Amino acid sequence: MHQPLPKVSIELWRSDAIVLFDWLMSVDLNTVPITHPAEKQALMDLLTRLETETDVPGVTQEQIDAARAEVAHDMGW
């Protein structure tokens, strides 16, 4: 019998969640450099959580663009 896996809770700035979700939906994870298959699975798990536990999948392109601008603000590059 499997023990439940331990969980952690994190809070993301909504704009970060939007940017991450948009990227995860558009990137080919087979081309993302990974050193272990678990890294790819963890990205897929993050995508699933963002997709099923937030309202982020319903954002518009305008909201995505605004979120990108907010996240990139004052980055210096």
PDB file of N, H, CA, C and O in Angstrom:
ATOM      1  N   MET A   1       0.828  -1.178   0.000  1.00  0.00           N
ATOM      2  CA  MET A   1       0.000   0.000   0.000  1.00  0.00           C
ATOM      3  C   MET A   1       0.878   1.250   0.000  1.00  0.00           C
ATOM      4  O   MET A   1       1.829   1.352   0.776  1.00  0.00           O
ATOM      5  N   HIS A   2       0.546   2.212  -0.890  1.00  0.00           N
ATOM      6  H   HIS A   2      -0.226   2.129  -1.520  1.00  0.00           H
ATOM      7  CA  HIS A   2       1.336   3.431  -1.017  1.00  0.00           C
ATOM      8  C   HIS A   2       0.925   4.465   0.020  1.00  0.00           C
ATOM      9  O   HIS A   2      -0.260   4.689   0.266  1.00  0.00           O
ATOM     10  N   GLN A   3       1.913   5.078   0.610  1.00  0.00           N
ATOM     11  H   GLN A   3       2.876   4.896   0.410  1.00  0.00           H
ATOM     12  CA  GLN A   3       1.677   6.197   1.515  1.00  0.00           C
ATOM     13  C   GLN A   3       1.384   7.439   0.674  1.00  0.00           C
ATOM     14  O   GLN A   3       1.965   7.591  -0.401  1.00  0.00           O
ATOM     15  N   PRO A   4       0.509   8.323   1.125  1.00  0.00           N
ATOM     16  CA  PRO A   4       0.301   9.569   0.390  1.00  0.00           C
ATOM     17  C   PRO A   4       1.600  10.373   0.341  1.00  0.00           C
ATOM     18  O   PRO A   4       2.346  10.433   1.318  1.00  0.00           O
ATOM     19  N   LEU A   5       1.848  10.973  -0.786  1.00  0.00           N
ATOM     20  H   LEU A   5       1.242  10.924  -1.580  1.00  0.00           H
ATOM     21  CA  LEU A   5       3.059  11.779  -0.920  1.00  0.00           C
ATOM     22  C   LEU A   5       2.916  13.070  -0.121  1.00  0.00           C
ATOM     23  O   LEU A   5       1.842  13.671  -0.100  1.00  0.00           O
ATOM     24  N   PRO A   6       3.991  13.500   0.535  1.00  0.00           N
ATOM     25  CA  PRO A   6       3.928  14.764   1.266  1.00  0.00           C
ATOM     26  C   PRO A   6       3.719  15.922   0.283  1.00  0.00           C
ATOM     27  O   PRO A   6       4.198  15.867  -0.849  1.00  0.00           O
ATOM     28  N   LYS A   7       3.019  16.947   0.704  1.00  0.00           N
ATOM     29  H   LYS A   7       2.629  16.992   1.624  1.00  0.00           H
ATOM     30  CA  LYS A   7       2.731  18.097  -0.140  1.00  0.00           C
ATOM     31  C   LYS A   7       3.276  19.357   0.491  1.00  0.00           C
ATOM     32  O   LYS A   7       3.464  19.431   1.705  1.00  0.00           O
ATOM     33  N   VAL A   8       3.527  20.349  -0.349  1.00  0.00           N
ATOM     34  H   VAL A   8       3.374  20.289  -1.335  1.00  0.00           H
ATOM     35  CA  VAL A   8       3.881  21.692   0.106  1.00  0.00           C
ATOM     36  C   VAL A   8       2.892  22.664  -0.520  1.00  0.00           C
ATOM     37  O   VAL A   8       2.356  22.418  -1.601  1.00  0.00           O
ATOM     38  N   SER A   9       2.665  23.737   0.155  1.00  0.00           N
ATOM     39  H   SER A   9       3.100  23.937   1.033  1.00  0.00           H
ATOM     40  CA  SER A   9       1.799  24.786  -0.371  1.00  0.00           C
ATOM     41  C   SER A   9       2.646  25.987  -0.726  1.00  0.00           C
ATOM     42  O   SER A   9       3.519  26.397   0.039  1.00  0.00           O
ATOM     43  N   ILE A  10       2.378  26.549  -1.899  1.00  0.00           N
ATOM     44  H   ILE A  10       1.668  26.216  -2.520  1.00  0.00           H
ATOM     45  CA  ILE A  10       3.062  27.774  -2.304  1.00  0.00           C
ATOM     46  C   ILE A  10       2.011  28.744  -2.830  1.00  0.00           C
ATOM     47  O   ILE A  10       0.953  28.341  -3.314  1.00  0.00           O
ATOM     48  N   GLU A  11       2.319  29.996  -2.728  1.00  0.00           N
ATOM     49  H   GLU A  11       3.179  30.324  -2.335  1.00  0.00           H
ATOM     50  CA  GLU A  11       1.477  31.020  -3.321  1.00  0.00           C
ATOM     51  C   GLU A  11       2.266  31.650  -4.447  1.00  0.00           C
ATOM     52  O   GLU A  11       3.445  31.971  -4.298  1.00  0.00           O
ATOM     53  N   LEU A  12       1.597  31.823  -5.580  1.00  0.00           N
ATOM     54  H   LEU A  12       0.639  31.562  -5.701  1.00  0.00           H
ATOM     55  CA  LEU A  12       2.211  32.480  -6.718  1.00  0.00           C
ATOM     56  C   LEU A  12       1.504  33.792  -6.970  1.00  0.00           C
ATOM     57  O   LEU A  12       0.291  33.903  -6.797  1.00  0.00           O
ATOM     58  N   TRP A  13       2.257  34.763  -7.372  1.00  0.00           N
ATOM     59  H   TRP A  13       3.243  34.673  -7.512  1.00  0.00           H
ATOM     60  CA  TRP A  13       1.664  35.973  -7.869  1.00  0.00           C
ATOM     61  C   TRP A  13       0.849  35.562  -9.088  1.00  0.00           C
ATOM     62  O   TRP A  13       1.344  34.794  -9.913  1.00  0.00           O
ATOM     63  N   ARG A  14      -0.378  36.044  -9.229  1.00  0.00           N
ATOM     64  H   ARG A  14      -0.779  36.667  -8.559  1.00  0.00           H
ATOM     65  CA  ARG A  14      -1.257  35.611 -10.318  1.00  0.00           C
ATOM     66  C   ARG A  14      -0.590  35.795 -11.681  1.00  0.00           C
ATOM     67  O   ARG A  14      -0.724  34.946 -12.563  1.00  0.00           O
ATOM     68  N   SER A  15       0.121  36.894 -11.847  1.00  0.00           N
ATOM     69  H   SER A  15       0.230  37.584 -11.131  1.00  0.00           H
ATOM     70  CA  SER A  15       0.798  37.128 -13.125  1.00  0.00           C
ATOM     71  C   SER A  15       1.837  36.048 -13.402  1.00  0.00           C
ATOM     72  O   SER A  15       1.983  35.613 -14.545  1.00  0.00           O
ATOM     73  N   ASP A  16       2.561  35.611 -12.376  1.00  0.00           N
ATOM     74  H   ASP A  16       2.443  35.964 -11.448  1.00  0.00           H
ATOM     75  CA  ASP A  16       3.516  34.510 -12.563  1.00  0.00           C
ATOM     76  C   ASP A  16       2.790  33.246 -13.003  1.00  0.00           C
ATOM     77  O   ASP A  16       3.255  32.539 -13.898  1.00  0.00           O
ATOM     78  N   ALA A  17       1.655  32.961 -12.380  1.00  0.00           N
ATOM     79  H   ALA A  17       1.278  33.535 -11.654  1.00  0.00           H
ATOM     80  CA  ALA A  17       0.888  31.769 -12.731  1.00  0.00           C
ATOM     81  C   ALA A  17       0.412  31.835 -14.179  1.00  0.00           C
ATOM     82  O   ALA A  17       0.452  30.834 -14.895  1.00  0.00           O
ATOM     83  N   ILE A  18      -0.037  33.013 -14.609  1.00  0.00           N
ATOM     84  H   ILE A  18      -0.069  33.826 -14.028  1.00  0.00           H
ATOM     85  CA  ILE A  18      -0.483  33.166 -15.989  1.00  0.00           C
ATOM     86  C   ILE A  18       0.655  32.941 -16.962  1.00  0.00           C
ATOM     87  O   ILE A  18       0.504  32.220 -17.948  1.00  0.00           O
ATOM     88  N   VAL A  19       1.794  33.556 -16.686  1.00  0.00           N
ATOM     89  H   VAL A  19       1.917  34.141 -15.885  1.00  0.00           H
ATOM     90  CA  VAL A  19       2.961  33.413 -17.571  1.00  0.00           C
ATOM     91  C   VAL A  19       3.426  31.959 -17.612  1.00  0.00           C
ATOM     92  O   VAL A  19       3.699  31.425 -18.687  1.00  0.00           O
ATOM     93  N   LEU A  20       3.516  31.324 -16.461  1.00  0.00           N
ATOM     94  H   LEU A  20       3.295  31.758 -15.587  1.00  0.00           H
ATOM     95  CA  LEU A  20       3.940  29.920 -16.421  1.00  0.00           C
ATOM     96  C   LEU A  20       2.960  29.015 -17.155  1.00  0.00           C
ATOM     97  O   LEU A  20       3.376  28.143 -17.919  1.00  0.00           O
ATOM     98  N   PHE A  21       1.672  29.211 -16.935  1.00  0.00           N
ATOM     99  H   PHE A  21       1.334  29.919 -16.315  1.00  0.00           H
ATOM    100  CA  PHE A  21       0.662  28.392 -17.601  1.00  0.00           C
ATOM    101  C   PHE A  21       0.734  28.567 -19.112  1.00  0.00           C
ATOM    102  O   PHE A  21       0.726  27.586 -19.856  1.00  0.00           O
ATOM    103  N   ASP A  22       0.804  29.811 -19.562  1.00  0.00           N
ATOM    104  H   ASP A  22       0.811  30.608 -18.958  1.00  0.00           H
ATOM    105  CA  ASP A  22       0.878  30.062 -21.002  1.00  0.00           C
ATOM    106  C   ASP A  22       2.109  29.399 -21.609  1.00  0.00           C
ATOM    107  O   ASP A  22       2.028  28.794 -22.678  1.00  0.00           O
ATOM    108  N   TRP A  23       3.245  29.511 -20.929  1.00  0.00           N
ATOM    109  H   TRP A  23       3.310  30.003 -20.060  1.00  0.00           H
ATOM    110  CA  TRP A  23       4.477  28.903 -21.431  1.00  0.00           C
ATOM    111  C   TRP A  23       4.363  27.381 -21.444  1.00  0.00           C
ATOM    112  O   TRP A  23       4.706  26.741 -22.438  1.00  0.00           O
ATOM    113  N   LEU A  24       3.889  26.803 -20.357  1.00  0.00           N
ATOM    114  H   LEU A  24       3.610  27.322 -19.549  1.00  0.00           H
ATOM    115  CA  LEU A  24       3.765  25.345 -20.290  1.00  0.00           C
ATOM    116  C   LEU A  24       2.803  24.810 -21.346  1.00  0.00           C
ATOM    117  O   LEU A  24       2.995  23.703 -21.849  1.00  0.00           O
ATOM    118  N   MET A  25       1.770  25.578 -21.688  1.00  0.00           N
ATOM    119  H   MET A  25       1.613  26.477 -21.279  1.00  0.00           H
ATOM    120  CA  MET A  25       0.823  25.140 -22.710  1.00  0.00           C
ATOM    121  C   MET A  25       1.426  25.213 -24.116  1.00  0.00           C
ATOM    122  O   MET A  25       0.992  24.496 -25.017  1.00  0.00           O
ATOM    123  N   SER A  26       2.416  26.073 -24.298  1.00  0.00           N
ATOM    124  H   SER A  26       2.768  26.655 -23.565  1.00  0.00           H
ATOM    125  CA  SER A  26       2.950  26.274 -25.641  1.00  0.00           C
ATOM    126  C   SER A  26       4.301  25.619 -25.895  1.00  0.00           C
ATOM    127  O   SER A  26       4.678  25.408 -27.048  1.00  0.00           O
ATOM    128  N   VAL A  27       5.025  25.298 -24.848  1.00  0.00           N
ATOM    129  H   VAL A  27       4.719  25.469 -23.911  1.00  0.00           H
ATOM    130  CA  VAL A  27       6.375  24.751 -25.027  1.00  0.00           C
ATOM    131  C   VAL A  27       6.309  23.248 -25.313  1.00  0.00           C
ATOM    132  O   VAL A  27       5.446  22.538 -24.798  1.00  0.00           O
ATOM    133  N   ASP A  28       7.233  22.792 -26.136  1.00  0.00           N
ATOM    134  H   ASP A  28       7.934  23.370 -26.553  1.00  0.00           H
ATOM    135  CA  ASP A  28       7.383  21.360 -26.368  1.00  0.00           C
ATOM    136  C   ASP A  28       8.324  20.832 -25.285  1.00  0.00           C
ATOM    137  O   ASP A  28       9.537  21.030 -25.357  1.00  0.00           O
ATOM    138  N   LEU A  29       7.765  20.169 -24.297  1.00  0.00           N
ATOM    139  H   LEU A  29       6.779  20.008 -24.239  1.00  0.00           H
ATOM    140  CA  LEU A  29       8.590  19.711 -23.171  1.00  0.00           C
ATOM    141  C   LEU A  29       9.649  18.704 -23.593  1.00  0.00           C
ATOM    142  O   LEU A  29      10.596  18.453 -22.847  1.00  0.00           O
ATOM    143  N   ASN A  30       9.503  18.130 -24.768  1.00  0.00           N
ATOM    144  H   ASN A  30       8.734  18.333 -25.374  1.00  0.00           H
ATOM    145  CA  ASN A  30      10.542  17.216 -25.265  1.00  0.00           C
ATOM    146  C   ASN A  30      11.793  17.974 -25.689  1.00  0.00           C
ATOM    147  O   ASN A  30      12.847  17.365 -25.875  1.00  0.00           O
ATOM    148  N   THR A  31      11.697  19.295 -25.845  1.00  0.00           N
ATOM    149  H   THR A  31      10.841  19.790 -25.694  1.00  0.00           H
ATOM    150  CA  THR A  31      12.867  20.085 -26.242  1.00  0.00           C
ATOM    151  C   THR A  31      13.460  20.871 -25.075  1.00  0.00           C
ATOM    152  O   THR A  31      14.519  21.483 -25.219  1.00  0.00           O
ATOM    153  N   VAL A  32      12.794  20.861 -23.927  1.00  0.00           N
ATOM    154  H   VAL A  32      11.934  20.364 -23.810  1.00  0.00           H
ATOM    155  CA  VAL A  32      13.302  21.557 -22.747  1.00  0.00           C
ATOM    156  C   VAL A  32      14.438  20.736 -22.159  1.00  0.00           C
ATOM    157  O   VAL A  32      14.273  19.543 -21.903  1.00  0.00           O
ATOM    158  N   PRO A  33      15.597  21.366 -21.940  1.00  0.00           N
ATOM    159  CA  PRO A  33      16.717  20.597 -21.387  1.00  0.00           C
ATOM    160  C   PRO A  33      16.396  20.093 -19.973  1.00  0.00           C
ATOM    161  O   PRO A  33      16.082  20.879 -19.078  1.00  0.00           O
ATOM    162  N   ILE A  34      16.477  18.809 -19.795  1.00  0.00           N
ATOM    163  H   ILE A  34      16.732  18.171 -20.522  1.00  0.00           H
ATOM    164  CA  ILE A  34      16.278  18.197 -18.487  1.00  0.00           C
ATOM    165  C   ILE A  34      17.423  17.231 -18.225  1.00  0.00           C
ATOM    166  O   ILE A  34      18.057  16.732 -19.155  1.00  0.00           O
ATOM    167  N   THR A  35      17.676  16.978 -16.965  1.00  0.00           N
ATOM    168  H   THR A  35      17.161  17.384 -16.210  1.00  0.00           H
ATOM    169  CA  THR A  35      18.722  16.014 -16.607  1.00  0.00           C
ATOM    170  C   THR A  35      18.137  14.732 -16.047  1.00  0.00           C
ATOM    171  O   THR A  35      18.845  13.744 -15.849  1.00  0.00           O
ATOM    172  N   HIS A  36      16.816  14.761 -15.791  1.00  0.00           N
ATOM    173  H   HIS A  36      16.242  15.563 -15.952  1.00  0.00           H
ATOM    174  CA  HIS A  36      16.152  13.574 -15.252  1.00  0.00           C
ATOM    175  C   HIS A  36      14.689  13.618 -15.669  1.00  0.00           C
ATOM    176  O   HIS A  36      14.099  14.699 -15.670  1.00  0.00           O
ATOM    177  N   PRO A  37      14.083  12.501 -16.021  1.00  0.00           N
ATOM    178  CA  PRO A  37      12.677  12.479 -16.429  1.00  0.00           C
ATOM    179  C   PRO A  37      11.717  13.069 -15.388  1.00  0.00           C
ATOM    180  O   PRO A  37      10.640  13.551 -15.741  1.00  0.00           O
ATOM    181  N   ALA A  38      12.093  13.033 -14.138  1.00  0.00           N
ATOM    182  H   ALA A  38      12.968  12.642 -13.850  1.00  0.00           H
ATOM    183  CA  ALA A  38      11.237  13.583 -13.088  1.00  0.00           C
ATOM    184  C   ALA A  38      11.041  15.091 -13.263  1.00  0.00           C
ATOM    185  O   ALA A  38      10.009  15.628 -12.858  1.00  0.00           O
ATOM    186  N   GLU A  39      12.008  15.775 -13.856  1.00  0.00           N
ATOM    187  H   GLU A  39      12.846  15.340 -14.185  1.00  0.00           H
ATOM    188  CA  GLU A  39      11.880  17.210 -14.076  1.00  0.00           C
ATOM    189  C   GLU A  39      10.748  17.502 -15.056  1.00  0.00           C
ATOM    190  O   GLU A  39       9.965  18.428 -14.846  1.00  0.00           O
ATOM    191  N   LYS A  40      10.663  16.725 -16.107  1.00  0.00           N
ATOM    192  H   LYS A  40      11.300  15.972 -16.277  1.00  0.00           H
ATOM    193  CA  LYS A  40       9.584  16.879 -17.075  1.00  0.00           C
ATOM    194  C   LYS A  40       8.243  16.569 -16.419  1.00  0.00           C
ATOM    195  O   LYS A  40       7.260  17.272 -16.655  1.00  0.00           O
ATOM    196  N   GLN A  41       8.199  15.534 -15.607  1.00  0.00           N
ATOM    197  H   GLN A  41       8.997  14.964 -15.416  1.00  0.00           H
ATOM    198  CA  GLN A  41       6.957  15.176 -14.920  1.00  0.00           C
ATOM    199  C   GLN A  41       6.536  16.273 -13.950  1.00  0.00           C
ATOM    200  O   GLN A  41       5.348  16.572 -13.830  1.00  0.00           O
ATOM    201  N   ALA A  42       7.493  16.871 -13.261  1.00  0.00           N
ATOM    202  H   ALA A  42       8.458  16.628 -13.359  1.00  0.00           H
ATOM    203  CA  ALA A  42       7.170  17.941 -12.317  1.00  0.00           C
ATOM    204  C   ALA A  42       6.573  19.141 -13.055  1.00  0.00           C
ATOM    205  O   ALA A  42       5.652  19.781 -12.546  1.00  0.00           O
ATOM    206  N   LEU A  43       7.085  19.451 -14.244  1.00  0.00           N
ATOM    207  H   LEU A  43       7.832  18.931 -14.657  1.00  0.00           H
ATOM    208  CA  LEU A  43       6.506  20.531 -15.041  1.00  0.00           C
ATOM    209  C   LEU A  43       5.086  20.187 -15.469  1.00  0.00           C
ATOM    210  O   LEU A  43       4.207  21.049 -15.447  1.00  0.00           O
ATOM    211  N   MET A  44       4.856  18.952 -15.851  1.00  0.00           N
ATOM    212  H   MET A  44       5.570  18.252 -15.869  1.00  0.00           H
ATOM    213  CA  MET A  44       3.512  18.514 -16.228  1.00  0.00           C
ATOM    214  C   MET A  44       2.563  18.566 -15.024  1.00  0.00           C
ATOM    215  O   MET A  44       1.397  18.937 -15.160  1.00  0.00           O
ATOM    216  N   ASP A  45       3.072  18.192 -13.853  1.00  0.00           N
ATOM    217  H   ASP A  45       4.019  17.891 -13.742  1.00  0.00           H
ATOM    218  CA  ASP A  45       2.260  18.267 -12.628  1.00  0.00           C
ATOM    219  C   ASP A  45       1.879  19.714 -12.330  1.00  0.00           C
ATOM    220  O   ASP A  45       0.744  19.991 -11.942  1.00  0.00           O
ATOM    221  N   LEU A  46       2.831  20.645 -12.510  1.00  0.00           N
ATOM    222  H   LEU A  46       3.753  20.420 -12.825  1.00  0.00           H
ATOM    223  CA  LEU A  46       2.548  22.062 -12.301  1.00  0.00           C
ATOM    224  C   LEU A  46       1.480  22.528 -13.285  1.00  0.00           C
ATOM    225  O   LEU A  46       0.545  23.228 -12.897  1.00  0.00           O
ATOM    226  N   LEU A  47       1.609  22.152 -14.538  1.00  0.00           N
ATOM    227  H   LEU A  47       2.368  21.583 -14.853  1.00  0.00           H
ATOM    228  CA  LEU A  47       0.611  22.522 -15.542  1.00  0.00           C
ATOM    229  C   LEU A  47      -0.766  22.001 -15.146  1.00  0.00           C
ATOM    230  O   LEU A  47      -1.755  22.729 -15.228  1.00  0.00           O
ATOM    231  N   THR A  48      -0.832  20.760 -14.724  1.00  0.00           N
ATOM    232  H   THR A  48      -0.029  20.168 -14.658  1.00  0.00           H
ATOM    233  CA  THR A  48      -2.116  20.173 -14.330  1.00  0.00           C
ATOM    234  C   THR A  48      -2.733  20.929 -13.168  1.00  0.00           C
ATOM    235  O   THR A  48      -3.935  21.194 -13.165  1.00  0.00           O
ATOM    236  N   ARG A  49      -1.923  21.275 -12.186  1.00  0.00           N
ATOM    237  H   ARG A  49      -0.946  21.060 -12.189  1.00  0.00           H
ATOM    238  CA  ARG A  49      -2.443  22.006 -11.017  1.00  0.00           C
ATOM    239  C   ARG A  49      -2.945  23.384 -11.424  1.00  0.00           C
ATOM    240  O   ARG A  49      -4.008  23.814 -10.976  1.00  0.00           O
ATOM    241  N   LEU A  50      -2.186  24.082 -12.275  1.00  0.00           N
ATOM    242  H   LEU A  50      -1.322  23.733 -12.638  1.00  0.00           H
ATOM    243  CA  LEU A  50      -2.623  25.395 -12.738  1.00  0.00           C
ATOM    244  C   LEU A  50      -3.906  25.291 -13.551  1.00  0.00           C
ATOM    245  O   LEU A  50      -4.768  26.168 -13.493  1.00  0.00           O
ATOM    246  N   GLU A  51      -4.017  24.212 -14.304  1.00  0.00           N
ATOM    247  H   GLU A  51      -3.316  23.499 -14.351  1.00  0.00           H
ATOM    248  CA  GLU A  51      -5.174  24.009 -15.172  1.00  0.00           C
ATOM    249  C   GLU A  51      -6.437  23.655 -14.395  1.00  0.00           C
ATOM    250  O   GLU A  51      -7.532  24.092 -14.748  1.00  0.00           O
ATOM    251  N   THR A  52      -6.284  22.866 -13.342  1.00  0.00           N
ATOM    252  H   THR A  52      -5.395  22.511 -13.054  1.00  0.00           H
ATOM    253  CA  THR A  52      -7.456  22.352 -12.636  1.00  0.00           C
ATOM    254  C   THR A  52      -7.801  23.093 -11.350  1.00  0.00           C
ATOM    255  O   THR A  52      -8.929  22.995 -10.869  1.00  0.00           O
ATOM    256  N   GLU A  53      -6.858  23.828 -10.792  1.00  0.00           N
ATOM    257  H   GLU A  53      -5.941  23.908 -11.183  1.00  0.00           H
ATOM    258  CA  GLU A  53      -7.086  24.455  -9.494  1.00  0.00           C
ATOM    259  C   GLU A  53      -7.104  25.971  -9.523  1.00  0.00           C
ATOM    260  O   GLU A  53      -7.186  26.609  -8.474  1.00  0.00           O
ATOM    261  N   THR A  54      -7.028  26.562 -10.722  1.00  0.00           N
ATOM    262  H   THR A  54      -6.961  26.043 -11.575  1.00  0.00           H
ATOM    263  CA  THR A  54      -7.049  28.020 -10.822  1.00  0.00           C
ATOM    264  C   THR A  54      -7.976  28.435 -11.962  1.00  0.00           C
ATOM    265  O   THR A  54      -8.473  27.600 -12.717  1.00  0.00           O
ATOM    266  N   ASP A  55      -8.193  29.730 -12.067  1.00  0.00           N
ATOM    267  H   ASP A  55      -7.789  30.409 -11.454  1.00  0.00           H
ATOM    268  CA  ASP A  55      -8.971  30.258 -13.183  1.00  0.00           C
ATOM    269  C   ASP A  55      -8.071  30.705 -14.333  1.00  0.00           C
ATOM    270  O   ASP A  55      -8.551  31.294 -15.302  1.00  0.00           O
ATOM    271  N   VAL A  56      -6.798  30.436 -14.233  1.00  0.00           N
ATOM    272  H   VAL A  56      -6.409  29.957 -13.446  1.00  0.00           H
ATOM    273  CA  VAL A  56      -5.822  30.883 -15.223  1.00  0.00           C
ATOM    274  C   VAL A  56      -6.120  30.386 -16.646  1.00  0.00           C
ATOM    275  O   VAL A  56      -5.899  31.142 -17.592  1.00  0.00           O
ATOM    276  N   PRO A  57      -6.606  29.167 -16.841  1.00  0.00           N
ATOM    277  CA  PRO A  57      -6.856  28.734 -18.219  1.00  0.00           C
ATOM    278  C   PRO A  57      -7.858  29.605 -18.987  1.00  0.00           C
ATOM    279  O   PRO A  57      -7.907  29.542 -20.216  1.00  0.00           O
ATOM    280  N   GLY A  58      -8.643  30.403 -18.294  1.00  0.00           N
ATOM    281  H   GLY A  58      -8.603  30.454 -17.296  1.00  0.00           H
ATOM    282  CA  GLY A  58      -9.638  31.227 -18.964  1.00  0.00           C
ATOM    283  C   GLY A  58      -9.175  32.631 -19.318  1.00  0.00           C
ATOM    284  O   GLY A  58      -9.982  33.444 -19.768  1.00  0.00           O
ATOM    285  N   VAL A  59      -7.894  32.938 -19.127  1.00  0.00           N
ATOM    286  H   VAL A  59      -7.238  32.278 -18.762  1.00  0.00           H
ATOM    287  CA  VAL A  59      -7.435  34.299 -19.394  1.00  0.00           C
ATOM    288  C   VAL A  59      -7.366  34.576 -20.893  1.00  0.00           C
ATOM    289  O   VAL A  59      -7.246  33.666 -21.713  1.00  0.00           O
ATOM    290  N   THR A  60      -7.445  35.852 -21.217  1.00  0.00           N
ATOM    291  H   THR A  60      -7.542  36.592 -20.551  1.00  0.00           H
ATOM    292  CA  THR A  60      -7.379  36.293 -22.604  1.00  0.00           C
ATOM    293  C   THR A  60      -5.934  36.601 -22.998  1.00  0.00           C
ATOM    294  O   THR A  60      -5.050  36.677 -22.144  1.00  0.00           O
ATOM    295  N   GLN A  61      -5.709  36.776 -24.291  1.00  0.00           N
ATOM    296  H   GLN A  61      -6.427  36.714 -24.984  1.00  0.00           H
ATOM    297  CA  GLN A  61      -4.374  37.156 -24.749  1.00  0.00           C
ATOM    298  C   GLN A  61      -3.969  38.508 -24.166  1.00  0.00           C
ATOM    299  O   GLN A  61      -2.798  38.731 -23.857  1.00  0.00           O
ATOM    300  N   GLU A  62      -4.919  39.390 -24.022  1.00  0.00           N
ATOM    301  H   GLU A  62      -5.870  39.210 -24.274  1.00  0.00           H
ATOM    302  CA  GLU A  62      -4.643  40.701 -23.428  1.00  0.00           C
ATOM    303  C   GLU A  62      -4.165  40.536 -21.982  1.00  0.00           C
ATOM    304  O   GLU A  62      -3.234  41.220 -21.556  1.00  0.00           O
ATOM    305  N   GLN A  63      -4.797  39.635 -21.230  1.00  0.00           N
ATOM    306  H   GLN A  63      -5.553  39.080 -21.576  1.00  0.00           H
ATOM    307  CA  GLN A  63      -4.378  39.385 -19.844  1.00  0.00           C
ATOM    308  C   GLN A  63      -3.000  38.722 -19.800  1.00  0.00           C
ATOM    309  O   GLN A  63      -2.205  39.011 -18.905  1.00  0.00           O
ATOM    310  N   ILE A  64      -2.714  37.844 -20.747  1.00  0.00           N
ATOM    311  H   ILE A  64      -3.360  37.609 -21.473  1.00  0.00           H
ATOM    312  CA  ILE A  64      -1.390  37.208 -20.820  1.00  0.00           C
ATOM    313  C   ILE A  64      -0.337  38.271 -21.076  1.00  0.00           C
ATOM    314  O   ILE A  64       0.701  38.289 -20.413  1.00  0.00           O
ATOM    315  N   ASP A  65      -0.594  39.162 -22.038  1.00  0.00           N
ATOM    316  H   ASP A  65      -1.437  39.147 -22.576  1.00  0.00           H
ATOM    317  CA  ASP A  65       0.363  40.230 -22.350  1.00  0.00           C
ATOM    318  C   ASP A  65       0.592  41.131 -21.146  1.00  0.00           C
ATOM    319  O   ASP A  65       1.728  41.510 -20.859  1.00  0.00           O
ATOM    320  N   ALA A  66      -0.484  41.477 -20.437  1.00  0.00           N
ATOM    321  H   ALA A  66      -1.406  41.169 -20.670  1.00  0.00           H
ATOM    322  CA  ALA A  66      -0.355  42.317 -19.239  1.00  0.00           C
ATOM    323  C   ALA A  66       0.445  41.595 -18.155  1.00  0.00           C
ATOM    324  O   ALA A  66       1.287  42.206 -17.497  1.00  0.00           O
ATOM    325  N   ALA A  67       0.188  40.307 -17.966  1.00  0.00           N
ATOM    326  H   ALA A  67      -0.496  39.810 -18.500  1.00  0.00           H
ATOM    327  CA  ALA A  67       0.921  39.528 -16.958  1.00  0.00           C
ATOM    328  C   ALA A  67       2.404  39.465 -17.303  1.00  0.00           C
ATOM    329  O   ALA A  67       3.255  39.602 -16.424  1.00  0.00           O
ATOM    330  N   ARG A  68       2.713  39.258 -18.576  1.00  0.00           N
ATOM    331  H   ARG A  68       2.021  39.147 -19.290  1.00  0.00           H
ATOM    332  CA  ARG A  68       4.124  39.242 -18.999  1.00  0.00           C
ATOM    333  C   ARG A  68       4.796  40.569 -18.679  1.00  0.00           C
ATOM    334  O   ARG A  68       5.920  40.600 -18.178  1.00  0.00           O
ATOM    335  N   ALA A  69       4.099  41.665 -18.970  1.00  0.00           N
ATOM    336  H   ALA A  69       3.186  41.639 -19.377  1.00  0.00           H
ATOM    337  CA  ALA A  69       4.660  42.989 -18.694  1.00  0.00           C
ATOM    338  C   ALA A  69       4.887  43.181 -17.196  1.00  0.00           C
ATOM    339  O   ALA A  69       5.918  43.715 -16.789  1.00  0.00           O
ATOM    340  N   GLU A  70       3.934  42.750 -16.377  1.00  0.00           N
ATOM    341  H   GLU A  70       3.096  42.316 -16.707  1.00  0.00           H
ATOM    342  CA  GLU A  70       4.077  42.889 -14.923  1.00  0.00           C
ATOM    343  C   GLU A  70       5.252  42.068 -14.401  1.00  0.00           C
ATOM    344  O   GLU A  70       6.039  42.549 -13.586  1.00  0.00           O
ATOM    345  N   VAL A  71       5.366  40.831 -14.871  1.00  0.00           N
ATOM    346  H   VAL A  71       4.726  40.440 -15.533  1.00  0.00           H
ATOM    347  CA  VAL A  71       6.445  39.957 -14.403  1.00  0.00           C
ATOM    348  C   VAL A  71       7.803  40.472 -14.862  1.00  0.00           C
ATOM    349  O   VAL A  71       8.783  40.404 -14.119  1.00  0.00           O
ATOM    350  N   ALA A  72       7.857  40.984 -16.081  1.00  0.00           N
ATOM    351  H   ALA A  72       7.062  41.039 -16.684  1.00  0.00           H
ATOM    352  CA  ALA A  72       9.133  41.440 -16.642  1.00  0.00           C
ATOM    353  C   ALA A  72       9.535  42.829 -16.152  1.00  0.00           C
ATOM    354  O   ALA A  72      10.677  43.242 -16.353  1.00  0.00           O
ATOM    355  N   HIS A  73       8.619  43.559 -15.512  1.00  0.00           N
ATOM    356  H   HIS A  73       7.691  43.224 -15.349  1.00  0.00           H
ATOM    357  CA  HIS A  73       8.880  44.903 -15.054  1.00  0.00           C
ATOM    358  C   HIS A  73      10.109  44.942 -14.138  1.00  0.00           C
ATOM    359  O   HIS A  73      10.219  44.155 -13.199  1.00  0.00           O
ATOM    360  N   ASP A  74      11.001  45.839 -14.415  1.00  0.00           N
ATOM    361  H   ASP A  74      10.912  46.479 -15.178  1.00  0.00           H
ATOM    362  CA  ASP A  74      12.210  46.057 -13.607  1.00  0.00           C
ATOM    363  C   ASP A  74      13.158  44.863 -13.582  1.00  0.00           C
ATOM    364  O   ASP A  74      13.949  44.721 -12.649  1.00  0.00           O
ATOM    365  N   MET A  75      13.086  43.998 -14.606  1.00  0.00           N
ATOM    366  H   MET A  75      12.444  44.114 -15.364  1.00  0.00           H
ATOM    367  CA  MET A  75      14.021  42.868 -14.648  1.00  0.00           C
ATOM    368  C   MET A  75      15.429  43.309 -15.022  1.00  0.00           C
ATOM    369  O   MET A  75      16.407  42.701 -14.587  1.00  0.00           O
ATOM    370  N   GLY A  76      15.537  44.337 -15.806  1.00  0.00           N
ATOM    371  H   GLY A  76      14.743  44.831 -16.159  1.00  0.00           H
ATOM    372  CA  GLY A  76      16.847  44.806 -16.206  1.00  0.00           C
ATOM    373  C   GLY A  76      17.431  44.096 -17.404  1.00  0.00           C
ATOM    374  O   GLY A  76      18.599  44.295 -17.737  1.00  0.00           O
ATOM    375  N   TRP A  77      16.621  43.255 -18.068  1.00  0.00           N
ATOM    376  H   TRP A  77      15.672  43.093 -17.798  1.00  0.00           H
ATOM    377  CA  TRP A  77      17.087  42.620 -19.307  1.00  0.00           C
ATOM    378  C   TRP A  77      15.984  42.333 -20.234  1.00  0.00           C
ATOM    379  O   TRP A  77      16.213  41.800 -21.319  1.00  0.00           O
TER     380      TRP A  77
END
